[in-house]
Amino acid sequence: PAMGGCSRSAWILPLFLAGLVQPGWSEEREKVDCYKSVKDTIYNYGAMTIDGDEYIPFERYRGKMVLFVNGGGCRCGGMHGVLLSHPWLCLPAELNALQNELRDQGLVVLGFPSNQFGKQEPGQNSEILPALKHVRPGGGFEPNFQLFQKGDVNGAKEQKVFTFLKNACPPVTEEFGNPNKLFWEPLRIHDIKWNFEKFLVGPDGVPIMRWYHRANIEVVKNDIMAYLRQRQEQ
């Protein structure tokens, strides 16, 4: 079902008539492979770290696999379904584990908070790291992956690297969900549909895979390992 309970026919039809949704597409897919004809790379882009201290050009990650993860609030296990105000309270331990496990294979995880989905990340950049450290997971937790400043991943003011990533891969679903919970314009079929979509970029800077926002980190890890095995066999 579409997020927020909005029917597919009521929400997709206007987009179809506007030429933004194409007929015959499948329902949500856990993973899609990116287009083979991509010419650009992430090395032409960069972003400001969450503390505002440094602009990092993604050229720095040349030769590495890079996992881009967009963030927003979510419901976390072990919290009785409570909606947390800080998105990165949900996945940091899993992302830390993924970074630790695949670092020697050349993986770099990058996180990008966003407030465009249900207004689930209303906090300031300065609040996100302290919340991770003292609230959840707490206990002095620190992410071992780079977080960047909160920004748009869709719409007229979207970060340019996300324009590139989204257009380099098919969408993982045609469903947009409840329009009252989507805070950007215009809507485009390649848009990120909700918090925690994931994009894997290869060592040459070209996107390889894109995951549905509900795909768990274990699935992502297994897909990355399969990609590494395929590279070794070539």
C-alpha positions in Angstrom: 0.0 0.0 0.0 1.0 3.6 -0.5 2.5 5.4 2.5 0.0 7.3 4.5 -2.9 5.3 3.1 -3.3 7.4 -0.1 -4.7 5.2 -2.9 -2.5 4.6 -5.9 -5.2 5.7 -8.3 -5.9 8.9 -6.6 -2.3 10.0 -6.3 -0.6 8.5 -9.4 -3.2 9.4 -12.0 -2.5 13.2 -11.9 1.2 12.5 -12.3 0.5 10.1 -15.2 -1.5 12.7 -16.9 1.2 15.3 -16.4 3.7 12.9 -18.0 5.7 12.4 -14.8 4.8 8.7 -14.3 5.2 6.1 -17.0 2.7 3.2 -17.4 3.6 -0.4 -17.0 6.1 0.0 -14.1 6.3 -2.7 -11.4 5.4 -2.1 -7.8 8.2 -1.5 -5.3 11.4 -3.3 -5.8 13.9 -3.9 -3.0 16.9 -3.1 -5.3 17.4 -1.8 -8.8 20.6 -1.7 -10.9 21.5 1.8 -12.1 21.7 2.7 -15.8 24.7 1.6 -17.8 24.9 4.8 -19.9 25.8 7.2 -17.0 28.5 9.6 -18.0 28.9 11.8 -14.9 30.5 10.8 -11.6 30.2 11.8 -8.0 33.6 13.4 -8.2 32.1 16.5 -9.6 30.1 17.1 -6.4 30.7 17.6 -2.7 28.9 18.5 0.6 29.5 20.3 3.9 30.1 18.2 7.0 27.3 18.3 9.6 29.4 20.5 11.9 30.0 23.0 9.2 33.7 22.8 9.5 34.6 21.4 6.2 33.4 21.1 2.6 34.3 17.6 1.4 34.6 17.1 -2.4 33.6 13.6 -3.2 36.8 13.3 -5.3 38.3 12.4 -1.9 36.6 9.0 -2.3 38.0 8.1 -5.7 38.7 4.4 -5.8 36.3 3.6 -3.0 32.8 2.2 -3.0 30.5 4.9 -1.5 27.1 4.2 0.1 24.8 7.4 0.1 22.0 7.2 2.7 19.4 9.9 3.0 17.8 10.3 6.4 14.6 11.3 8.1 12.6 10.4 11.2 11.5 6.8 11.6 10.0 4.3 14.0 12.7 2.3 15.8 12.6 -1.2 17.2 12.9 -1.4 20.9 11.2 2.0 21.3 7.6 0.7 21.3 7.0 2.3 17.9 7.7 5.8 19.3 8.4 8.3 16.5 11.8 9.8 17.2 12.5 13.4 16.3 16.1 12.6 15.1 16.3 10.3 12.1 19.8 9.1 12.7 18.8 7.5 16.0 17.4 4.5 14.0 20.2 3.2 11.8 23.5 4.4 13.2 24.5 1.1 14.9 23.7 -0.9 11.7 25.6 1.6 9.5 28.5 1.6 11.9 28.6 -2.2 11.7 28.4 -2.1 7.9 31.2 0.4 7.8 33.4 -1.7 10.1 32.7 -5.0 8.3 33.3 -3.7 4.7 35.9 -0.9 5.3 38.7 -3.2 4.3 36.9 -3.9 1.1 36.8 -0.2 0.3 33.3 0.9 1.5 32.7 4.4 2.7 29.2 5.3 4.2 27.9 8.8 3.9 24.7 10.1 5.6 22.5 13.0 4.5 19.7 14.1 6.9 16.6 15.6 5.3 13.3 17.0 6.6 11.3 16.5 3.4 9.4 13.4 4.4 6.7 14.0 7.0 8.8 16.8 8.5 10.5 14.1 10.5 13.9 15.9 10.9 13.0 19.3 12.3 16.1 19.7 14.4 19.2 21.7 13.7 22.4 20.2 12.5 24.0 20.9 15.9 21.4 18.7 17.6 21.9 15.5 15.6 25.3 14.3 16.9 24.6 15.1 20.6 21.3 13.1 20.2 23.2 10.1 18.9 25.8 10.4 21.7 23.4 10.9 24.7 19.9 9.7 23.7 19.9 6.8 21.3 21.9 4.8 20.9 23.5 6.9 23.7 26.3 5.7 25.9 28.8 8.0 24.2 27.9 6.5 20.7 29.7 8.2 17.8 29.1 7.3 14.1 32.1 6.0 12.3 30.7 7.3 9.0 30.5 10.9 7.7 27.3 12.9 8.3 26.7 15.9 6.2 24.5 19.0 6.8 20.7 18.6 6.6 19.4 19.5 3.1 16.9 18.7 0.4 17.2 15.5 -1.6 14.2 16.3 -3.8 12.7 19.3 -5.5 13.8 22.7 -6.7 16.5 23.1 -4.0 17.8 19.5 -4.0 21.5 18.9 -3.5 23.1 18.5 -6.9 24.6 15.1 -6.0 21.1 13.7 -5.4 20.0 15.1 -8.8 22.8 13.0 -10.3 22.2 9.9 -8.2 18.5 9.8 -8.8 18.7 10.3 -12.5 21.5 7.6 -12.7 19.1 4.9 -11.5 15.5 3.8 -12.0 13.2 4.5 -9.2 12.6 1.6 -6.8 8.9 2.3 -6.7 6.3 4.3 -8.5 4.4 5.1 -5.3 4.7 8.5 -3.7 2.4 8.0 -0.8 0.4 10.6 1.0 1.0 14.0 -0.7 0.4 15.8 2.6 3.6 14.2 4.0 5.8 15.2 1.0 7.5 18.6 1.3 9.0 19.4 -2.0 8.0 20.6 -5.5 8.0 19.6 -8.3 7.5 15.8 -8.0 9.4 13.7 -10.4 9.3 10.0 -10.9 13.0 9.4 -10.1 12.6 11.2 -6.7 13.5 9.6 -3.4 10.1 8.5 -2.1 10.9 8.3 1.7 13.6 8.4 4.3 16.6 5.9 4.0 16.9 5.2 0.3 20.4 4.0 -0.4 22.7 4.4 -3.4 25.9 2.5 -4.0 28.6 4.2 -6.1 31.5 2.2 -7.5 35.2 2.8 -7.3 35.0 4.8 -10.6 32.4 7.2 -9.1 29.5 5.8 -11.1 26.3 4.7 -9.4 25.7 0.9 -9.3 22.6 0.1 -7.2 19.7 1.8 -5.5 17.7 0.3 -2.6 14.1 0.8 -1.5 13.9 2.8 1.8 12.6 -0.3 3.6 15.5 -2.5 2.5 17.4 -3.5 5.7 21.1 -3.2 6.1 21.7 -6.9 5.9 20.2 -7.0 2.4 22.3 -4.1 1.4 25.4 -5.8 2.8 24.7 -9.0 0.9 24.1 -7.1 -2.4 27.4 -5.3 -1.9 29.2 -8.6 -1.2 27.7 -10.1 -4.4 29.0 -7.0 -6.3 32.5 -7.5 -4.9 32.5 -11.2 -5.8 31.4 -10.3 -9.4 34.2 -7.8 -9.7 36.8 -10.3 -8.5 35.6 -12.8 -11.1 36.0 -10.4 -13.9 
